[in-house]
Amino acid sequence: MAKAKKIALYAVGIFVAYTIIHSPARSAELVQIGFEGISDAAKSVGEFMTQLIN
């Protein structure tokens, strides 16, 4: 099981490296979308907590 996990991790790492090298503009776009999603989620949690307090 641990060996399969390690192989999968290496495969994902190789895929990410290939994607970054092959298409850096698209990779940057995807990272930006990811960070925007995280930011929106954090804002929503903050808003929820504020509403709980009020």
mmCIF file of the C-alpha atoms, coordinates in Angstrom:
data_MODEL
# 
_entry.id   MODEL 
# 
loop_
_atom_site.group_PDB 
_atom_site.id 
_atom_site.type_symbol 
_atom_site.label_atom_id 
_atom_site.label_alt_id 
_atom_site.label_comp_id 
_atom_site.label_asym_id 
_atom_site.label_entity_id 
_atom_site.label_seq_id 
_atom_site.pdbx_PDB_ins_code 
_atom_site.Cartn_x 
_atom_site.Cartn_y 
_atom_site.Cartn_z 
_atom_site.occupancy 
_atom_site.B_iso_or_equiv 
_atom_site.pdbx_formal_charge 
_atom_site.auth_seq_id 
_atom_site.auth_comp_id 
_atom_site.auth_asym_id 
_atom_site.auth_atom_id 
_atom_site.pdbx_PDB_model_num 
ATOM 1  C CA . MET A 1 1  ? 0.000   0.000  0.000   1.00 0.00 ? 1  MET A CA 1 
ATOM 2  C CA . ALA A 1 2  ? 2.762   2.434  0.901   1.00 0.00 ? 2  ALA A CA 1 
ATOM 3  C CA . LYS A 1 3  ? 4.575   1.585  -2.322  1.00 0.00 ? 3  LYS A CA 1 
ATOM 4  C CA . ALA A 1 4  ? 1.472   2.362  -4.416  1.00 0.00 ? 4  ALA A CA 1 
ATOM 5  C CA . LYS A 1 5  ? 1.061   5.670  -2.601  1.00 0.00 ? 5  LYS A CA 1 
ATOM 6  C CA . LYS A 1 6  ? 4.679   6.588  -3.308  1.00 0.00 ? 6  LYS A CA 1 
ATOM 7  C CA . ILE A 1 7  ? 4.334   5.659  -7.001  1.00 0.00 ? 7  ILE A CA 1 
ATOM 8  C CA . ALA A 1 8  ? 1.140   7.709  -7.298  1.00 0.00 ? 8  ALA A CA 1 
ATOM 9  C CA . LEU A 1 9  ? 2.848   10.682 -5.656  1.00 0.00 ? 9  LEU A CA 1 
ATOM 10 C CA . TYR A 1 10 ? 5.776   10.446 -8.085  1.00 0.00 ? 10 TYR A CA 1 
ATOM 11 C CA . ALA A 1 11 ? 3.364   10.194 -11.031 1.00 0.00 ? 11 ALA A CA 1 
ATOM 12 C CA . VAL A 1 12 ? 1.505   13.314 -9.903  1.00 0.00 ? 12 VAL A CA 1 
ATOM 13 C CA . GLY A 1 13 ? 4.810   15.159 -9.421  1.00 0.00 ? 13 GLY A CA 1 
ATOM 14 C CA . ILE A 1 14 ? 6.006   14.203 -12.902 1.00 0.00 ? 14 ILE A CA 1 
ATOM 15 C CA . PHE A 1 15 ? 2.661   15.269 -14.388 1.00 0.00 ? 15 PHE A CA 1 
ATOM 16 C CA . VAL A 1 16 ? 2.813   18.639 -12.631 1.00 0.00 ? 16 VAL A CA 1 
ATOM 17 C CA . ALA A 1 17 ? 6.402   19.224 -13.765 1.00 0.00 ? 17 ALA A CA 1 
ATOM 18 C CA . TYR A 1 18 ? 5.501   18.276 -17.353 1.00 0.00 ? 18 TYR A CA 1 
ATOM 19 C CA . THR A 1 19 ? 2.491   20.593 -17.326 1.00 0.00 ? 19 THR A CA 1 
ATOM 20 C CA . ILE A 1 20 ? 4.517   23.517 -15.981 1.00 0.00 ? 20 ILE A CA 1 
ATOM 21 C CA . ILE A 1 21 ? 7.270   23.017 -18.562 1.00 0.00 ? 21 ILE A CA 1 
ATOM 22 C CA . HIS A 1 22 ? 4.902   22.362 -21.463 1.00 0.00 ? 22 HIS A CA 1 
ATOM 23 C CA . SER A 1 23 ? 2.424   25.191 -20.780 1.00 0.00 ? 23 SER A CA 1 
ATOM 24 C CA . PRO A 1 24 ? 3.577   27.693 -18.142 1.00 0.00 ? 24 PRO A CA 1 
ATOM 25 C CA . ALA A 1 25 ? 0.880   30.266 -18.948 1.00 0.00 ? 25 ALA A CA 1 
ATOM 26 C CA . ARG A 1 26 ? -1.919  27.740 -18.464 1.00 0.00 ? 26 ARG A CA 1 
ATOM 27 C CA . SER A 1 27 ? -0.266  26.457 -15.279 1.00 0.00 ? 27 SER A CA 1 
ATOM 28 C CA . ALA A 1 28 ? -0.126  29.978 -13.861 1.00 0.00 ? 28 ALA A CA 1 
ATOM 29 C CA . GLU A 1 29 ? -3.782  30.423 -14.752 1.00 0.00 ? 29 GLU A CA 1 
ATOM 30 C CA . LEU A 1 30 ? -4.730  27.232 -12.891 1.00 0.00 ? 30 LEU A CA 1 
ATOM 31 C CA . VAL A 1 31 ? -2.740  28.252 -9.817  1.00 0.00 ? 31 VAL A CA 1 
ATOM 32 C CA . GLN A 1 32 ? -4.432  31.653 -9.819  1.00 0.00 ? 32 GLN A CA 1 
ATOM 33 C CA . ILE A 1 33 ? -7.864  30.008 -10.066 1.00 0.00 ? 33 ILE A CA 1 
ATOM 34 C CA . GLY A 1 34 ? -6.941  27.725 -7.161  1.00 0.00 ? 34 GLY A CA 1 
ATOM 35 C CA . PHE A 1 35 ? -5.835  30.597 -4.951  1.00 0.00 ? 35 PHE A CA 1 
ATOM 36 C CA . GLU A 1 36 ? -8.961  32.587 -5.824  1.00 0.00 ? 36 GLU A CA 1 
ATOM 37 C CA . GLY A 1 37 ? -11.052 29.594 -4.776  1.00 0.00 ? 37 GLY A CA 1 
ATOM 38 C CA . ILE A 1 38 ? -9.210  29.310 -1.463  1.00 0.00 ? 38 ILE A CA 1 
ATOM 39 C CA . SER A 1 39 ? -9.582  33.044 -0.896  1.00 0.00 ? 39 SER A CA 1 
ATOM 40 C CA . ASP A 1 40 ? -13.312 32.950 -1.630  1.00 0.00 ? 40 ASP A CA 1 
ATOM 41 C CA . ALA A 1 41 ? -13.751 29.997 0.720   1.00 0.00 ? 41 ALA A CA 1 
ATOM 42 C CA . ALA A 1 42 ? -11.900 31.813 3.509   1.00 0.00 ? 42 ALA A CA 1 
ATOM 43 C CA . LYS A 1 43 ? -14.050 34.915 2.995   1.00 0.00 ? 43 LYS A CA 1 
ATOM 44 C CA . SER A 1 44 ? -17.196 32.800 3.148   1.00 0.00 ? 44 SER A CA 1 
ATOM 45 C CA . VAL A 1 45 ? -16.101 31.134 6.389   1.00 0.00 ? 45 VAL A CA 1 
ATOM 46 C CA . GLY A 1 46 ? -15.309 34.548 7.867   1.00 0.00 ? 46 GLY A CA 1 
ATOM 47 C CA . GLU A 1 47 ? -18.690 35.868 6.813   1.00 0.00 ? 47 GLU A CA 1 
ATOM 48 C CA . PHE A 1 48 ? -20.401 32.808 8.328   1.00 0.00 ? 48 PHE A CA 1 
ATOM 49 C CA . MET A 1 49 ? -18.567 33.254 11.624  1.00 0.00 ? 49 MET A CA 1 
ATOM 50 C CA . THR A 1 50 ? -19.468 36.940 11.690  1.00 0.00 ? 50 THR A CA 1 
ATOM 51 C CA . GLN A 1 51 ? -23.136 36.088 11.175  1.00 0.00 ? 51 GLN A CA 1 
ATOM 52 C CA . LEU A 1 52 ? -22.977 33.533 14.004  1.00 0.00 ? 52 LEU A CA 1 
ATOM 53 C CA . ILE A 1 53 ? -21.620 36.162 16.389  1.00 0.00 ? 53 ILE A CA 1 
ATOM 54 C CA . ASN A 1 54 ? -24.218 38.787 15.422  1.00 0.00 ? 54 ASN A CA 1 
# 
